[in-house]
């Protein structure tokens, strides 16, 4: 296993989906000694730092169009300014990639997914979380959001719905419908597994009674109750 240059940097606090992603990848990369990973739309870069430390791989990097990176990410030298629609990396450079609520922000998700597929080697893994456009309500379990931000986020969502502008291209944090996202992924990956129910049980185990989760995550309900879709794909 590589010596991690970020080992002296405090472990950042990250959202539950990042922990879940690392668990999924760790199970599948257990025999890899020098796995290379990419986080697309990494924000301030703290998630990259966390993934490096959690997975124990030196070559995990992130790209983001804003370049507002934290001091920890800059110190680790693991973040770069870059656009998901034109990734600054050679083809087949990575063993895994992840996109945590970033694909809904790109101008052309088809092009972004083409680029992600291009930089992944055959057999590589891709974990993604995107907002569920069919959701009734969102943001309740949002990481690092205030109560008012959660309320205002839902008000904006419903305002956009009423105006017929609840779509990514209209500037709404809309995301994708389940089958819409599945089709986008199946065009580029040989295996597409939705992990939405598994993730929500992972996130809320111990805080929401199992009986309540069973009702909310039933097949007839989950597509409207789940605020986001979570998937694991293999190229």
Protein Blocks (a to p, Z undefined) as FASTA:
>chain_A
ZZdfklmpccddddfklmmmmmmmmmmmmmpmbbccddehjlnommmmmmmmmnopabbc
dddfklpacfklmmnopaccddfklccbdehkbfbdcdehkllmpmblmlmmmmmmmmpc
ehiacddddddfkbfbghklpghiafklmmmmmmmmmmmmmnopacfklopanbpafklm
mmmmmmmpcbdcdfklmmmmmmmgojacfklmmmmmgmklmmmmpmbdcddddZZ
